[in-house]
Amino acid sequence: AQKITQTQPGMFVQEKEAVTLDCTYDTSDPSYGLFWYKQPSSGEMIFLIYQGSYDQQNATEGRYSLNFQKARKSANLVISASQLGDSAMYFCAMRGVGGAQKLVFGQGTRLTINP
Amino acid sequence: EAGVVQSPRYKIIEKKQPVAFWCNPISGHNTLYWYRQNLGQGPELLIRYENEEAVDDSQLPKDRFSAERLKGVDSTLKIQPAELGDSAVYLCASSARLNYGYTFGSGTRLTVV
């Protein structure tokens, strides 16, 4: 079974600082994908970044980067130069292979950016 | 390109009443998912469709929940009768078969009183 663990229920960061949101995962699939989503108070799930298990380099998308450490089964999200608009819930999710194409989500981390 | 469209956006009903949610996925996306998100938690899969076939409904409480995806496009999720514990956000998502991406709708926030 696949499992995602996010151990930080809440994070408080000063504007313009970098922030790391932790995510560890467990799976027996040799091939899998890892995702990060942002969910603002309005409720929609916004895709941020994706990392494939066989990707050699860490994924980056603008101010977002994924610190992928396969041996440690961790996929931390790094947000550089945080902005007030980054305040939201952040979810780490994993997808397996073949028929198990559903996304399995972690419990989420509530990020608050202080001015 | 229009995103995944869900309606209604909000719904308040009394317990034991029926309720239905509607989802229109992105055009061409074969796979459609219904997730339930309880307050303060991550979404959990209720059912997954490949075209019109439900291929994973192991987490759907079949005594009161039902879903359909006629013609492999729009989908409806129904609860009858609703219970207080069904209060949650119901999210619909879709993906293309050979694509890594999932697109979520804005969700329906259900409150059962």
Boltz contact constraints between the chains, C-beta under 6 A:
constraints:
  - contact:
      token1: [A, 33]
      token2: [B, 100]
      max_distance: 6.0
  - contact:
      token1: [A, 43]
      token2: [B, 106]
      max_distance: 6.0
  - contact:
      token1: [A, 43]
      token2: [B, 107]
      max_distance: 6.0
  - contact:
      token1: [A, 44]
      token2: [B, 106]
      max_distance: 6.0
  - contact:
      token1: [A, 45]
      token2: [B, 104]
      max_distance: 6.0
  - contact:
      token1: [A, 50]
      token2: [B, 100]
      max_distance: 6.0
  - contact:
      token1: [A, 91]
      token2: [B, 42]
      max_distance: 6.0
  - contact:
      token1: [A, 102]
      token2: [B, 45]
      max_distance: 6.0
  - contact:
      token1: [A, 102]
      token2: [B, 48]
      max_distance: 6.0
  - contact:
      token1: [A, 105]
      token2: [B, 42]
      max_distance: 6.0
  - contact:
      token1: [A, 105]
      token2: [B, 43]
      max_distance: 6.0
  - contact:
      token1: [A, 106]
      token2: [B, 42]
      max_distance: 6.0
  - contact:
      token1: [A, 107]
      token2: [B, 41]
      max_distance: 6.0
  - contact:
      token1: [A, 107]
      token2: [B, 42]
      max_distance: 6.0
  - contact:
      token1: [A, 108]
      token2: [B, 42]
      max_distance: 6.0
